[in-house]
Structure formats: C-alpha cells, structure tokens
Amino acid sequence: MSSNAKPFLVIFILLVFGLLNAQILERPKCGFPPEHEDSARNWGYGYSDLLEDIELWQQSPFVSIDSIGSTVQGRAVWELIISENPSSDFYKRIYIHARTHPGEEESFWVADEIINYLIADTQEAAFIRSNTIFHIVPMHNPDGVELGYARENANGLDIESGWDDSILQPEVVALQNRFIELSFAPNPIKVALNMHSAYACKRYFVYHHENGTSDYFTDLEKQFISGVQFYYPDGFEDWNYYISWTNSTPDQYPESWWWFNYAEDVLALTYEDMNCSSAGNFDRTAEALIRGSLDFVGINIAKVENDVVVPDKFILNHNYPNPFNPSTSIDIELKKSSHVRLSISDLNGKEVRVITDQFLSQGINSFHWDSKDSRGRNVPAGVYFYQAKSNSIIQSKKMVLLK
C-alpha cells in the first residue's frame, strides 16, 4: 500500500468506527428536530399566552399557582396545584411537567387538556380533586419558547439532558428543588410524567429496560403504560415500542435523576405525543393519562361512574384489591335474579377464565379470582379485564395483577 493511501484508509476506519459507535449510543428520546424548526417562534403558544391562561386558571377555587423558580432571562417557571385539599397528607400526588423542548408544543396542549379535565365542573373531576394533588408545570422552558429555540434554553443548552451537569441550569434547579421538597411530604410524588412530542408521529412512552432499572420497576412500567393504553386503545403504542437504557442507566435525564435518588418509589416516565400534522385528540389523550395514573396510584374513579350511570339489570363493581397478588374479589349486584356470565380476558382479548356462568340470585354476588387460567395454571403479571354479561347488557372493567 502506498504512503498516500494510508491516510485515506485511516479516515475510512475512523468513519466506520464512528458510525458503529453512533449505533451503540442510545437514541435521543425525542428524536431530532426538522431543519425548518429553528425558523419558528413560539410555535403558536408563547409565554404571554401562558400568562393569560394563568389568569383564567386562577379563577378556579381548586387551583393555586406559584413560581418554583426563574429562567436564565428571569421568566417565572409556573406550577399549578390542582386539588380540593392541597395540604392533605393522604391524597395521592402526581407531577407533570411539559415543554422542556419548546418546539414540542403538543406536550403543552396535552397538559392544557389535563388541566381542563381536572378543573371541570363534573362529578369525575370533583372525585379526582378530593383524592389527589396534581402538580403541573405547563412550560418548563419559557426562554426557549420566546427565543424560538427548538430544544435549548437561553444559554443554548438542552436542559432535558443536563440533569448531571456540574453547574445546573436554573430551569433544572427549579424542578429538582421542587421534587426534593415534595419528597419530604408524608405523601410524596408517586407518578412523575415528563411530557414531550416525537417526530415519529406516534404516542408512546419511553420504556426503561431492566438493565438500567430493575425487574420490579419494569413491571410497574408495563402496568402503567398498559393501563393508560386501556383508555385509548388505538391511540398509544405498546409498552415495548421504544425501549431505552438497555445497557445501563444514563445520568443526564430527569428520569435518571429520579432513578438514582428514589428508584422504584416513583414511576418517572417520558411521554411522547405526536409532533406532526396528524397530531390531535389532546383531550382524549389527556383523559387516558389521567385515568391511567389514577388506576396506578389506586384511585378508583369507577365508584363515581357507578353512581352516575346505574344499569337497569346489574352493577359490576370494581375488583378489590386492585392491583392485587395473588387473588382479588369481584362483586356483581343484581336488581333481580338473572343469568350472568363472568369471564376474565388478557390484554389481547383472549379469554383466560370463566368465573361463573349460571343463574344468580338478586342482591350482591361475590366471586374470587386466584390469578389462574381455566387449566389451573398461574397467569403472568399484567393487565386483565373482567366482563359480566346478563341478557343484552355487558359491562367490563380493568384490573392489574402484580407478582
């Protein structure tokens, strides 16, 4: 080989090695922004719009709003607290922050619909407010929004991947300090959702592999993601659509911080909405996220639903306990004696077990499921559905088996 060819060979080898390393490195959670993105400004919703909405949200007696910190350019990072009793030591606590990447404005629209749902004058919203404390930061990076930056704050830094920096950005400090403060509450945060929107034009969660977390945590992830998906089956991708942390735990993300400091005590996940022309259904997405979160923390909204809509023939009550291991009870309340078929199905709709298929007496009829299939074999942990059918009336509900 001539001496002139050697430099080109070295360059070629370095390029190939670099490409291989690029494949080994984990993909950024939100993908890469389109080339035209940096020409946008505010993406249709700016900081002044947020201030106007804050004025409206504050009119609700169940909303309190305060700043948890300020940005590089001195803008407030606003947090909403939505609850009937925000000082409760028993209410379940859920934290949501959105729009860390300014160009992913769909994350705000979902957060906005979550707020609308929680402050609505409905029995469901009242029930949620009387059992939970929701914390929502609708715009984590207002400087980036105003400057038209796709992913960065006013210092030109991606604060989504700067949670391990030696000098933290003020927006990161604001959230970290708030998380730490709430960790000392008698009822600390149980679910922490980091709202984004991906250019893959899909709705999905960033699932963390057991190599970067634990087997138990991955069970919790599957339970939560499948639970959200239950309320919008054709809207969300399956839990394994985007698997991250396959080699180890990265240290730069908010979820990394949560894992290193609180591990399995907090379910911290990134949610990616659709960042494309097909985006929409923000209200339905928001409702699924709320209901899935409520199920995960053990708030049974089905109680209020049964009070609102009472079937003519029977009431299928929510199983108890839920989640459960290894058995749970299911009650069916009949207004008059009738034939009832009660069955269990898995997440794919495959029937696992028939609990009863007979004539039942008027009143409350109780049944137990021992998490075994029709052949007496133990079924795996996961989301299951139980369905009761009497004449032409069919009711079904969701339950979660933990192991």
N, C-alpha and C positions, 0 to 999 in steps of 0.2 A: 504494500500500500504506500502510495506516495505521501510525502510530508504535507502536501497541500490538501490531501483528502482527510487527514486525521482531524483537523478542527471541525469539519462538517460532520464527521462521524460522532464526535463528542457532543456536538449540538443536538444531533438526532437522538442520541441516547438520553440526553437530559430532557428533551421534549417528551419522549416516550415515558420516562420515569415520572415526569411531572404529571402527565395525563393519568398514569396509573395511580399516583398519589391522590390526584383530584377525585378519582372514583372511590378511593378508600375513605376520604374525608366525608363526614356526614353532610348531607344537603342542608342548605339554609331552610329553616322551617317554612318560610313564606315564599320561597322561590325568588326569582329575580324580576325587578320591575321592568315594564316595557320601556323602550327607548324614548317614547314621547312623554313619559310620565313627568319628567322634570320641567316640562313647559306649563304644567297645570298650576293653579293657585287655589288653595282651599278645597278643591275638588267638590265645590258646591255647598260646602258647610264649613264656615270659619269660626274663629274664636268669638267674634261678635254675635254670631248666631247662637253659640252656646250660652253666652251671657243672657240673651233674650229668653232662651228656653229655661234657664235657671230661674228667671223671674216668674215664669209660668209654673214650674215645678214647685217652687216655694209656696204657692198658694194652697197646696195640699197640706192638710194637718198632719199627714203621716210622713212628710218629707222634711229632713233637716239637711242643710248644705253648708259646707265649710271647706276652706282650703287646707290641704295636707302639706303644702309646700309651694315653692315657686320655681319657675324655669330659669334658664340662663338669662333670658331677656326680661325676667321679672313678672311674667304672667302667672296667675294662680293655677295650681292643679286642683280642680274642684272635685270633691267627693260628695255624693248623695248617700244619705242613710234613709232607708225606707222601712218603717216598722211602726206598729201600734205602740210598742214599748221598747225604744232603742236602748234603754238601760237595763233591760232584762238580763238576768244571769242564766236563764234557761233556754231562751229562744235559740234556734239553730242559726249559725252565722255563715253567710255566703258572700264571697268577694268577687267582683267583676271589674276588670279594667280594660279599656278599649283605646284604639287608635294611637298606639305607640308608633306605628309606621303611618305617617299622615296620608299617604296615597291609598291606604287600605280603608277607605271611608265606609265601606259596607259594614265594618266592625262596629262603627258608631250607630248605624241605622238599626242593627240588631239590638244593641244596648238601649237605644232610644225606645224600641218596642217593648223591651223588658221593663223599662221604667213605666211606660204607658199601661202595661198589663198590671203592674203591681199597685199603681195608684188609682186604678179604675174603681168606679162605684159598683162593684159586683160582689156577690157572696163569696166567690172564689178568692178574689183579691183580699177581701176582709179576713178570710180564714188564713191566708198566707201571712198577712201582716200581723196576725195575732199569734203566730207561731215562729216567725223567722225575723232576722235582721239582715237585710240586703245592703251591702256597700257597693256603690257603683261609681267608678271614675270614667266618665264618658269620653274624655280627651286627655290622654296621658302626656302627649307631646304637642301642646298648642303652639310653641315656637315653630316647630317644623311645619305645622299646618299653615301658619301665616306666611312663612318664608317660601312655601311651595316645595319643600324638600320631600323626596319620596319616602325616605326611611330614617333620616337623621334629625337630630335636634339642632339648635342654633350654633353649636360648636362643630357641626358637621360630623357627629358621631352617631352610630347606630346604637341607641340606648337599649334596644332589645337584647343585644349581645354584649352588653357592657356591665353585667352584674358581678363580674370578677375583677374589674379594673382596680388598680392600686388607688387611683383617685376617681371616685364615682361621680357621675353627672348628677346635677341637682334633682332631675326628674326621677332618677333611680333611687336617690337618697330618700325622696319623699315617700315612695311606695315602700321601700324597705323599712323605714322607721315606722310607718303605719302598720305594716304586717307584724313587726316586733311588738308594737304597743298592744295590738289586739291579741297577740299570743299569750299575754298575761291575764286576759279576761277569763272569768270562770267558764265561759262558753266561747272558746277561740274559733277561728275560721276552720270550717270543715271542707269547703269546696272553694278553690280559687281558679277562676277562669280568665285566661289571657286571650282577649278577642282580637283576631286578625282576619284577613281575607286573602285567598290564594289565587294566583293566576291560572291554576289548573282548572278553575271554574267548577269546583266541587265543594260540597260542605263536608268537612271531616274534622276529626281530632288528631292531634299529633300523639300517637301512642308510644309510650316509653317501654322499651324491651326490658326483660328481667335482668339482662347483663348490666344494665345501668340503674336498675331499681331493685326489685325483689319479686319473687313469685307471688307473694300475697298482694303486693301493690298492683301487679298486672291483673290479678283477679278483680281488684277494685276498679281498675280502668275499664275492663270488659263489662263489668256490671253497669257502670255509669254510662258508657257510650251506648251500649245496647238499650239501656233504659231511656235515654234521650231519643234514640232512633225509633223506639216503640211509638212515640207520639208523632212522628213524621217519617213513616217507613220509607217512602220514596224520595226523601229529601236528604238524608245523611248517608254517607258511605259507611261500610262496616268498619269495625274497630281496627282491622288489620290493613286498611287502605294505605296508611302512612306509618311505618314503624321506624322509630328513631332509637338512639342510644344502644345500638346493637353490640358495640364493643365495650363501652364503659360509660360513665356519667360525664358529660361535658360540664364545664364550670361557668359558662358565660351567660346562661339564660335565667329568667325568673324561676322557671320550674326547677332548674339546677339548684338555685338558692333554696327553694322550698325543700328539695330532697335532702340536701346536705344538712339543713337545720332542723327539719321536722319529719322527714322521711314519710312513713305511712300514716302519720297523724293528719295530714292534709292531702286531699286529692287536688293536685295542681296540674292543670292541663291547658294547652293551647288549643283554641278552637279556630278553625279557618272557614270563613264564609266564602261565597263566590265573588271573585273580583273580575267581572266580565259583564257583557251586555245582557246576559241571561239572569243576572242577579235579581233577587226579589223575594217575595214571600217572607219578608223580615218579621212580620207579625207571627206567622206560623212557626218560623224558626225560633223566635223568642219564647213562645209558649212551650215548645218542646224542651228547650234548655231549662226553663223554669220548672216544668213538671218533672223532668228527669233529675234535676238537682234536689227537688223536694222528696222524691222517692228515695234517693240515695241517702239523705240525712234522716229519713224515717218520718216525714210529714205526710200523712195520709189525706190528700185532698179529696179522695173518693167519699169521705164522710159527708162533706158538704154537698157533693154531687148527688148522693143518695137522698139528701134532704130536699134537693131542688126538683129532681125528676124521680118519681116513685112509680115503678112499673105496675101495671094492673094486676099481674099474676104473682110475681115474686120479687124479692130483693136479694141480689148476690152481694154479700158483704165482703169487705177486703179481708184477705187472709191475715192471720196473726200467729206468730210474729212474722214480720217481713222487713228486711231479709231474715232468713231462717237457716238453721242447721241443727239436726237433720230433718226435723218434721215441722209441719205447720197445720193450722186449723182453718177450715173454710165453713162459713155458716150460710145457709140458704133459708130465707124467711118466706114462707108461703102464706098467701092470704086465704087460700083454700087448698084442700088436698088435691094433688095432681101428680102426673108422671114427670119425673125430672131425670135428665142425663147430665152428669157432671164429669168432665174429662180434663186431662192435663196435656198440653202440647208444648213442644220446644220452640225455640226462636224461629225455626224454619217452617213451623206449622205442622210438623209431624206429630201425630198423636202418640203420647208416651204411656198414658194410663187412663183407664176409665174408673173413676172413683165410685160412682153409683149410676144405675140405670134402672129405676124402679118407681113404683108409686110411693109418694111420701105424704105424711100427714101435715095438716095445717099447723102453722107455727114455725119455730126455729128448728132446723135440722142441721146438726153439726157433723163434719167429716174431717178426717185427718189424712194427710199425705206424708208418707215416710221417705220421700225422695227416691222411691224405687219404681222401676218400669213394670209393665204388665207381666214380665217374666221373673220379677223379684230381684232384678239387678239394680245396683246403685247407679243413679244417673249422675252425670258430671255437673259441676257447679255452673251456674249461668242464669239466664233469664228464662222464665217459663210463664205460660198463660193457662189460666183455668177458665173453662167455659161451661155455663149452665144453660140447658135448653129445656123449655117446657112449652109444649104445643108450638106455636109460631114465634114465641119470644126467646131470643138468645141474648145472653149477657156474658161478657168476658172481662177479665182483669189480669194484671201483670203481677208476678212475684219473683223474688230473687233468692236462689239457693247459694249459700256460701259454704265452702269447705276448706 
